[in-house]
Amino acid sequence: MQWLPICFNWIESVFLDPMIARLKLGEEDWEIDLAKPLDISLEMAANKSSARAWYVDPVKITPVRMGDWVGEVASGGSVNFRDIDFNPHGNGTHTECLGHITEEVFSVNDALSRYFFSAVLVSIRPEERNGDYIITEAQLESAIDGRKPEAVIIRTLPNPDTKKKTNYSNTNPTYMEQHAATYLRVLGVNHLLIDTPSVDREEDGGELLSHHAFWNVPDNPRYRATITELIYVPDEIPDGTYVLNIQMAPFVNDASPSRPVLYRNRLAN
C-alpha cells in the first residue's frame, strides 16, 4: 500500500493548498502561497494625500463630459467613465527602464520577458553627509551579505507610514551613491526597488550617476534591467529573501505605474 502516502500528499496539495506554486529560480527551490501576496506599491488616488515627487500635480481623475452626457453615475450618467491624468515618474510606484536616460527611445514594456524573480529585502539607515542622506556601497554589501539575488528591495529607515502621502518635491530625499549602484550591477542584480523618489539626488545637474551606473549607460547598456521607485515596505514584512512579482501596466513608455508584490518562501527555515 505504498501508494497511499503519495495519494494523500497529492490530495493535500490539490485540495487543501490550491494556491501553492512551486518554482525553481536559479539553483534554488521555492514554494509560495499565491493567496498571500505582500503588496509593496503605493496607490495613486485623486487627492493631494498620495505620494508624489518632481514637482508634479496630484493625480486627477475626472468624469468625461460630452455635451449633456457625463461619465459619472452619481451625476446622472449611465456608467462611470473617467479620464486619469498623472505622471508615471512623479505619481506613485513606477518601474522604469534605461530609456529614462537615453536619447534613443526604449519602452519598459519591452524590458521584462518574465515577471517572477528571486529577491532580497534589506533595511538601511542612510548615512548623513553634509545634509544629504545617502545609501552607500558598504551598507548594501553588508546587508546583502554574499547573496546573489536577481532583485534587491531597499527599505530606508526610519520607515513611517507618512511615506505613503509625502510630497517629496524640493525636500532633497535620500538617494544612492554611484558606487552602490555599480556594486549592484556587478553583483548581477537586474531589478532595483527603492522607497524613495529616485536612486539619484533630487538636484544633481542632470548627471543621474546612479541611473547610469546601474544600467551601465553608455558603455554596455542593460536593456533588461529595471528600477522601481516610490515603493513602500511595511514594518511587518521582515528583511530576508522573497519571490518578487513585478506587475506593470503595458504602457509603451520609459516608465509605467507598477505593483511589485512579494511572496515568502515556504521552504525557507
GIHUKA-V226677 format. One record per pair of residues at least 6 apart in sequence whose ideal C-beta (glycine too) atoms are under 7 Angstrom apart, sorted by the first residue. I is the first residue (numbers start at 1). GAP is how many residues later the second one is. Records with the same first field share a line. If there is no record, write none. Layout:
I: GAP ; GAP
This chain:
13: 7
19: 14 ; 15 ; 16
20: 11 ; 13
21: 11 ; 13
22: 9
23: 7 ; 9 ; 93 ; 220
25: 93
26: 92
28: 90
29: 238
30: 213 ; 235 ; 237
31: 234 ; 235 ; 236
32: 211 ; 231 ; 232 ; 233 ; 234
33: 230 ; 233
37: 224 ; 226
38: 199 ; 223 ; 224 ; 225
39: 220 ; 222
40: 191 ; 192 ; 193 ; 220 ; 222
41: 52 ; 190 ; 217 ; 218 ; 219
42: 9 ; 50 ; 51 ; 122 ; 188 ; 189 ; 190
43: 7 ; 49
44: 6 ; 15 ; 42 ; 47 ; 48 ; 213
45: 14
46: 13 ; 14 ; 15
47: 11
48: 10
49: 116
50: 8 ; 9 ; 41 ; 42 ; 115
51: 41 ; 112 ; 113 ; 114 ; 115 ; 179
52: 6 ; 38 ; 39 ; 115
53: 37 ; 115 ; 116 ; 144 ; 177
54: 35 ; 36 ; 115 ; 143
55: 114
56: 31 ; 34 ; 35
59: 25 ; 27 ; 32
60: 25
61: 21 ; 23
62: 20 ; 21
63: 7 ; 8 ; 9 ; 12 ; 14 ; 18 ; 19
64: 7 ; 17 ; 18 ; 19
69: 8
70: 6 ; 7
71: 6 ; 8 ; 9 ; 10 ; 11
72: 8
73: 6 ; 7
88: 6 ; 165 ; 167 ; 168 ; 169
89: 166
92: 138 ; 165
93: 135 ; 137 ; 138 ; 164 ; 165 ; 166
94: 134 ; 135 ; 136 ; 161 ; 162 ; 163 ; 164
95: 13 ; 131 ; 133 ; 151 ; 153 ; 160 ; 161 ; 163
96: 12 ; 130 ; 131 ; 158 ; 159
97: 9 ; 11 ; 14 ; 129 ; 157
98: 8 ; 117 ; 119 ; 123 ; 124 ; 125 ; 127
99: 6 ; 7 ; 8 ; 9 ; 155
100: 111 ; 154 ; 155
101: 107 ; 110 ; 111 ; 114 ; 116
102: 115
106: 117 ; 148
107: 145 ; 146 ; 147
108: 118 ; 140 ; 145 ; 146 ; 147 ; 148
109: 141 ; 142 ; 143 ; 147
111: 112 ; 113 ; 115
112: 114 ; 134
115: 130 ; 131 ; 132
116: 127 ; 129
117: 33 ; 34 ; 74 ; 127
118: 31 ; 32 ; 33 ; 125
119: 30 ; 31 ; 32 ; 34 ; 122 ; 123 ; 124 ; 125 ; 143
120: 24 ; 27 ; 29 ; 32 ; 121
121: 32 ; 34 ; 112 ; 116 ; 118 ; 119 ; 121
122: 21 ; 22 ; 30 ; 32 ; 117
123: 32 ; 34 ; 116
124: 11 ; 15 ; 19 ; 30 ; 32 ; 33
125: 32
126: 7 ; 8 ; 9 ; 30 ; 48
127: 7 ; 9
132: 40 ; 69
133: 41
134: 41 ; 43
135: 19 ; 39 ; 41 ; 42 ; 45
136: 41 ; 44
137: 40 ; 42 ; 43 ; 46
140: 40 ; 43 ; 44
141: 42
144: 8
148: 39 ; 40
149: 40
150: 39 ; 40 ; 41
151: 38 ; 39 ; 40 ; 42 ; 93
152: 32 ; 37 ; 40
153: 40 ; 80
154: 39 ; 40 ; 41
155: 40 ; 78
156: 18 ; 39 ; 40
159: 76
163: 32 ; 69
164: 68
168: 29
172: 30
173: 23 ; 24 ; 29
174: 22
175: 21 ; 23 ; 24 ; 25 ; 26 ; 35
176: 23 ; 34
178: 31 ; 32 ; 35
181: 18 ; 29 ; 32 ; 33
182: 31
184: 8 ; 30
185: 28 ; 29 ; 31
190: 34 ; 35
191: 34 ; 35 ; 55
192: 7 ; 22 ; 35
193: 35 ; 38 ; 67
194: 35 ; 37
195: 36 ; 37 ; 38
196: 33
197: 32 ; 33
198: 31
199: 11 ; 12 ; 15 ; 28
200: 8 ; 9 ; 10 ; 11
214: 11 ; 13
215: 6 ; 7 ; 10
216: 6
228: 30 ; 32
231: 29
237: 25
241: 24 ; 27
242: 20 ; 21 ; 22
243: 20 ; 22
244: 16 ; 18
245: 16 ; 18
246: 12 ; 14
247: 11 ; 12 ; 14
248: 8 ; 10
249: 7 ; 8
